[in-house]
């Protein structure tokens, strides 16, 4: 079963949140640059994520594995209800890109030399 666009987006956000170490520094920089160009539409955003991941094989593999494990979990839990009976509110389509951007900001704080130069030294007189 191929994943739904929202499932791919949510799995990618989970990777950023729970497995940030798979994103090398150059991956993080590239993602931060590309994320602004990602579309708002759920299906187009999902496609953009897939395209981006294809350029980064280790992340693509992790995303595929995550989607595979989600798919097998959903299919193997007896009596699990799918659809509107879920108790957790799902994000609205227009919320996915802001959620993705926020997770990138939280998981990948700025560590570039430019930002470290701007930081003021701590006041040792306190």
Long-range contacts (C-beta under 8 A, 24 or more apart in sequence): 1-71, 1-75, 3-67, 3-70, 3-71, 5-42, 5-43, 5-45, 5-46, 5-47, 6-42, 6-46, 6-90, 6-91, 6-93, 6-96, 7-67, 7-70, 8-46, 8-49, 8-50, 8-63, 8-67, 9-42, 9-45, 9-46, 9-49, 9-96, 9-100, 10-91, 11-63, 11-66, 11-67, 11-70, 12-49, 12-53, 12-63, 12-100, 13-99, 13-100, 13-103, 14-66, 15-59, 15-62, 15-63, 15-66, 16-100, 16-103, 16-104, 16-107, 16-108, 17-103, 17-106, 17-107, 19-62, 20-107, 20-108, 22-58, 22-59, 22-62, 23-59, 23-108, 25-111, 27-56, 27-59, 28-104, 28-108, 29-112, 30-55, 30-56, 31-104, 31-108, 32-104, 32-108, 35-97, 35-100, 35-101, 35-104, 38-97, 38-100, 39-97, 40-94, 40-97, 41-93, 42-93, 42-96, 45-96, 45-97, 45-100
